[in-house]
Amino acid sequence: MKLDKALLASITLASSTLFAAPAMAADDKDAIWSAIKSLEEKVEMTADAMDSDSAGKHGHGTSSGKTTIGGYGEMHYNNLDSKKEVDFHRSVLFLGHEFSNKTRFFMEWDLEHAGTMELEQSFLEFDISDKTSVKTGVVLIPVGIINETHEPPTFYGVERNPVENKIIPTTWREGGVGISGELAEGWSYDAYLTSGLETSSGDGYAVRDGRQHVIKAVAEDLAYTGRIKWVGMPGVEIAATYQRQGDMTQGADATAGAASLIETHAVITRGATTLKALYAAWDLDGSGPESNGSNEQNGWYIEPSYKVTPKFGIFARYNEWDNTAGSATDSKYKQTDVGANYWPEENVVVKLDIMDQGGKGTDSGFNLGVGFQF
């Protein structure tokens, strides 16, 4: 029973009091006890009926399973040559429901910059064997280090690194279906068929500007993504992803053709020290992308970090990226970041980093941030 436990407790207390009365006849006690038991049963039935009626009114009916709620968020203060601003960058609400031990649903709503709501994920996941599952819906593309795991307490630096922003357009999600499984001990794979990017000459064929966010996404050409990952040694992750799309302009530009992405990365942790390294490169076919050098877009970074204590860590990161690497001019950006994270709680973080750009980049300054997940 879910209601009126206090009432039943009172009845039970009353019954014990009555039985404790020394002057009461045994027959009277039996009659009172019978009446109390009858009253308890009626209260139980009434409470169950009220619970059932309430569930029906709220649309739950006879639904079974487990529902979980979570989320994350982060606020930034950027003091840079290019801007000085405070931004509640994102506030994300997560909802998950387990229909059974083989079928699950996940959804994330992302409120960007305290004003724009976006759907970050929304998919069903089915286990078709002990080692294989299928996802369908709005899914995160299995590429890079932070596209799938990007909660603020999980990475160093106030802003996400520029390579996994300009070359891998994190957070990158598409609509479609994917299968994931275990090949052998330590080896796993992902294979996805999804909607693709839609770039144009107007945005210089920049991959980040091609994200459609699965909002009536043009699907003249779908994208195929495959990843192989190895975690066969404690503290080590090595992965490689390949994606191909027949036409990144979705048929809107006859001067553009197929686009392919290769990405590989390693994350190695030994004690308090972690080393991350990533490389990603796009190859775009066609005279259109070739005309401004965007037929080649690539980038890489390396990031060592050290946990001084379980609550305090320091890092340094060097980044290079170029969205027009095929041009004859030097269009490469370079950026160095150094800073620290402080975790007052495991899932709460305060961040500081100093940023300095070189090459084509001219922005420098510092960033402060606070983030959480639950």
C-alpha positions in Angstrom: 0.0 0.0 0.0 1.3 3.5 -0.8 -1.2 5.7 1.1 -2.5 6.2 4.6 0.4 4.2 6.3 0.1 6.6 9.2 -3.6 5.8 9.6 -2.9 2.1 9.7 -0.1 2.6 12.2 -2.6 4.5 14.4 -5.1 1.7 14.1 -2.4 -0.9 15.0 -1.4 1.2 17.9 -5.0 1.5 19.1 -5.4 -2.3 18.8 -2.3 -2.9 20.9 -3.6 -0.5 23.5 -6.9 -2.2 23.6 -5.4 -5.6 24.0 -3.3 -4.3 26.8 -6.4 -3.2 28.8 -6.5 -5.7 31.7 -10.2 -5.3 32.4 -11.5 -6.0 28.9 -13.2 -9.4 28.3 -11.6 -11.8 25.8 -14.8 -11.9 23.7 -14.8 -8.1 23.5 -11.2 -8.1 22.5 -11.8 -10.6 19.7 -14.7 -8.5 18.3 -12.7 -5.3 18.3 -9.7 -7.1 16.7 -12.0 -8.4 13.9 -13.4 -4.9 13.3 -9.9 -3.4 13.1 -8.7 -6.1 10.6 -11.8 -5.3 8.5 -11.1 -1.6 8.6 -7.4 -2.2 7.6 -8.5 -4.2 4.6 -10.9 -1.4 3.5 -8.3 1.3 3.9 -5.8 -0.9 1.9 -8.3 -1.3 -1.0 -9.2 2.4 -1.0 -5.5 3.4 -1.1 -4.7 1.0 -4.0 -7.7 2.3 -5.9 -6.6 5.9 -5.4 -3.1 5.0 -6.6 -4.4 3.3 -9.7 -6.7 6.2 -10.5 -3.9 8.7 -10.1 -1.6 6.7 -12.3 -4.2 6.5 -15.0 -4.9 10.2 -15.0 -1.1 11.0 -15.4 -0.8 8.6 -18.4 1.3 6.0 -16.6 -1.4 3.3 -16.6 0.1 -0.1 -16.2 3.6 1.0 -17.3 6.5 -0.9 -15.8 10.2 -0.4 -15.7 12.7 2.1 -14.3 12.9 5.8 -15.2 16.0 7.8 -14.4 16.6 11.6 -14.5 19.9 13.3 -14.9 21.6 16.3 -16.5 24.6 18.5 -16.7 25.4 22.2 -17.2 28.2 24.8 -17.4 28.7 28.5 -17.1 31.7 30.3 -18.6 33.5 33.6 -18.2 35.6 34.4 -21.3 38.1 37.2 -21.0 39.6 37.1 -24.5 40.8 39.5 -27.1 37.7 38.6 -29.2 35.1 38.8 -26.4 34.5 39.5 -22.7 31.3 37.8 -21.7 29.5 35.6 -19.2 27.5 32.8 -20.8 25.5 30.0 -19.2 26.7 27.9 -22.1 24.4 24.9 -21.7 21.9 23.3 -19.3 21.0 19.8 -20.2 18.2 17.5 -18.9 18.5 13.8 -19.3 15.7 11.2 -19.2 16.1 7.5 -19.4 13.6 4.7 -19.2 14.2 0.9 -19.0 11.3 -1.0 -20.4 13.0 -4.3 -19.7 16.5 -5.6 -19.4 16.7 -5.6 -23.2 14.9 -2.4 -24.2 15.8 1.2 -23.2 15.0 4.8 -24.2 17.2 7.9 -23.7 16.6 11.5 -24.3 18.5 14.8 -23.7 17.2 18.3 -24.0 19.9 21.0 -24.3 19.2 24.6 -23.5 22.0 26.5 -25.2 23.2 30.0 -24.0 20.1 30.3 -21.7 17.8 30.7 -24.7 17.9 28.1 -27.5 16.5 24.6 -26.9 17.9 21.7 -28.8 17.4 18.0 -28.9 20.8 16.4 -28.2 19.8 12.7 -28.1 16.5 10.7 -28.4 16.8 7.1 -29.2 15.6 3.5 -28.4 18.2 0.9 -27.7 17.6 -2.8 -28.1 19.8 -5.7 -27.0 19.7 -8.3 -29.6 22.3 -10.5 -27.9 24.6 -10.4 -24.9 27.2 -8.6 -26.9 25.2 -6.7 -29.6 22.8 -3.8 -29.4 20.9 -1.6 -31.9 20.1 2.1 -31.5 17.6 4.1 -33.5 16.6 7.8 -33.3 18.7 10.9 -32.8 22.1 9.5 -31.9 25.6 10.8 -31.2 28.1 9.9 -34.0 30.8 7.6 -32.6 33.8 9.7 -33.3 36.5 11.4 -31.3 37.0 11.6 -27.5 34.4 14.0 -26.3 31.5 13.7 -28.8 29.8 11.0 -26.9 31.2 11.9 -23.4 31.3 15.7 -23.0 29.9 16.5 -19.5 32.0 19.3 -18.0 33.6 17.3 -15.1 35.0 14.7 -17.6 37.4 17.0 -19.5 40.0 19.7 -18.9 39.5 23.3 -20.2 36.6 25.6 -19.9 35.7 25.3 -23.6 35.8 22.1 -25.6 39.0 21.7 -27.6 38.9 23.5 -31.0 39.8 20.4 -33.0 36.7 18.6 -31.7 34.7 21.6 -32.6 35.9 22.8 -36.0 37.0 19.5 -37.5 34.8 17.1 -35.6 31.7 19.2 -35.2 31.0 18.3 -31.6 28.3 17.9 -30.3 27.5 16.0 -33.6 24.2 14.1 -33.7 22.3 12.6 -36.6 19.1 10.7 -37.1 19.3 7.1 -38.1 20.2 3.6 -36.9 23.4 2.0 -35.5 24.6 -1.3 -34.3 27.3 -1.8 -31.6 28.9 -4.9 -30.4 31.9 -6.7 -29.0 34.2 -8.5 -31.5 36.6 -10.1 -29.0 37.9 -9.4 -25.5 38.8 -5.7 -25.5 37.6 -5.1 -29.0 34.3 -3.4 -30.0 32.7 -1.9 -33.1 30.0 0.6 -34.1 28.3 0.8 -37.5 25.8 3.6 -38.2 23.6 4.7 -41.1 22.4 8.2 -40.5 21.5 11.6 -41.9 24.5 13.6 -43.0 25.9 17.1 -43.1 24.7 19.8 -45.5 27.4 22.3 -46.3 27.5 24.9 -49.1 29.8 27.3 -50.9 28.2 30.0 -48.8 29.7 28.7 -45.6 33.0 27.8 -47.3 32.1 24.1 -47.0 33.0 24.2 -43.3 32.0 21.0 -41.7 30.7 22.5 -38.5 28.3 24.7 -40.4 26.9 21.6 -42.1 25.2 20.2 -39.0 21.4 19.9 -39.5 20.5 19.0 -35.9 17.9 16.5 -37.3 15.5 19.3 -37.9 13.7 18.3 -41.1 17.2 17.3 -42.2 17.7 17.0 -45.9 18.6 13.3 -46.6 19.4 13.2 -50.3 22.6 11.5 -49.3 23.0 9.5 -46.1 26.2 9.0 -44.1 27.9 5.7 -43.2 30.1 5.6 -40.1 32.2 2.8 -38.7 34.4 2.7 -35.6 36.8 0.2 -34.1 37.9 0.6 -30.5 40.3 -1.3 -28.3 40.3 -1.1 -24.5 42.1 -4.4 -23.8 44.5 -2.9 -21.3 43.5 -1.0 -18.1 43.7 2.7 -18.6 44.1 2.5 -22.4 41.6 3.4 -25.2 42.6 3.4 -28.8 40.0 4.0 -31.5 39.6 4.8 -35.2 36.5 6.1 -37.1 35.7 6.4 -40.8 32.7 8.2 -42.3 31.7 8.6 -45.9 28.9 10.7 -47.4 28.0 10.7 -51.1 27.4 14.5 -51.3 28.0 16.8 -48.3 25.8 19.5 -50.0 22.8 17.1 -50.3 22.6 17.6 -54.0 22.5 21.4 -53.8 25.9 22.0 -55.4 26.9 20.3 -58.6 30.6 21.3 -58.0 30.8 19.3 -54.8 31.1 15.5 -54.4 31.7 12.9 -51.8 33.2 13.6 -48.4 35.1 11.3 -46.1 36.4 11.6 -42.6 39.1 9.6 -40.8 39.8 10.0 -37.1 42.0 8.2 -34.7 42.8 8.8 -31.0 44.4 7.4 -28.0 43.7 8.0 -24.3 46.3 6.5 -21.9 46.2 6.8 -18.1 48.9 5.6 -15.8 48.3 6.4 -12.2 47.7 10.2 -11.9 49.0 10.9 -15.4 46.8 10.9 -18.6 47.8 11.5 -22.1 45.3 12.2 -24.9 46.1 12.5 -28.6 43.8 12.9 -31.6 44.0 13.4 -35.3 41.1 14.0 -37.7 41.0 14.8 -41.4 38.3 15.4 -44.1 38.6 14.9 -47.8 35.9 16.7 -49.9 35.7 15.9 -53.6 34.7 18.4 -56.3 35.9 21.7 -57.9 33.8 23.7 -55.4 35.6 22.7 -52.3 38.9 22.7 -54.2 38.4 26.3 -55.2 38.9 27.7 -51.7 41.0 24.9 -50.2 38.3 23.3 -48.1 38.7 20.0 -50.0 41.2 19.3 -47.2 40.2 20.0 -43.6 42.3 18.5 -40.7 43.5 19.0 -37.2 45.2 17.3 -34.2 45.9 17.9 -30.6 47.9 16.4 -27.7 47.0 16.9 -24.1 49.0 15.6 -21.0 47.4 16.1 -17.6 48.3 15.2 -14.0 46.0 14.7 -11.0 48.0 16.4 -8.2 45.3 15.2 -5.8 42.0 13.4 -6.4 40.3 16.8 -6.4 42.9 19.0 -8.3 44.5 18.4 -11.7 46.6 20.4 -14.1 46.8 20.1 -17.9 48.4 21.5 -21.1 47.1 21.1 -24.6 48.5 22.0 -28.0 46.0 22.2 -31.0 46.4 22.7 -34.7 43.5 22.8 -37.2 42.8 24.1 -40.7 39.5 24.2 -42.5 41.1 25.2 -45.8 44.2 23.1 -45.7 44.0 22.6 -49.5 44.7 26.2 -50.3 48.1 27.6 -51.3 48.1 30.0 -48.4 48.9 29.3 -44.8 45.5 29.0 -43.1 46.4 26.9 -40.1 45.3 27.9 -36.6 47.5 27.0 -33.6 46.4 27.2 -30.0 48.0 26.4 -26.7 46.0 26.0 -23.5 47.2 25.5 -19.9 45.1 25.4 -16.8 43.6 23.5 -13.9 40.4 21.7 -12.8 39.2 21.6 -9.2 36.5 19.0 -8.3 35.0 20.0 -4.9 32.7 17.0 -5.4 33.2 14.2 -7.9 30.5 15.5 -10.3 31.1 19.3 -9.8 34.1 21.1 -11.3 35.6 24.6 -11.3 38.0 25.4 -14.2 40.6 27.9 -15.2 42.7 28.0 -18.4 44.9 30.4 -20.2 44.7 30.4 -24.0 47.1 31.7 -26.6 46.7 31.4 -30.4 49.2 31.5 -33.2 49.3 30.9 -36.9 46.2 32.4 -38.4 44.7 32.7 -35.0 45.0 36.0 -33.1 42.9 35.3 -30.0 44.3 35.1 -26.5 43.2 35.5 -22.9 41.8 33.4 -20.1 38.6 31.5 -19.3 36.9 30.6 -16.0 34.1 28.0 -15.8 32.0 26.0 -13.5 30.2 22.8 -14.4 28.2 19.8 -13.0 26.6 16.5 -13.9 24.1 14.3 -12.0 
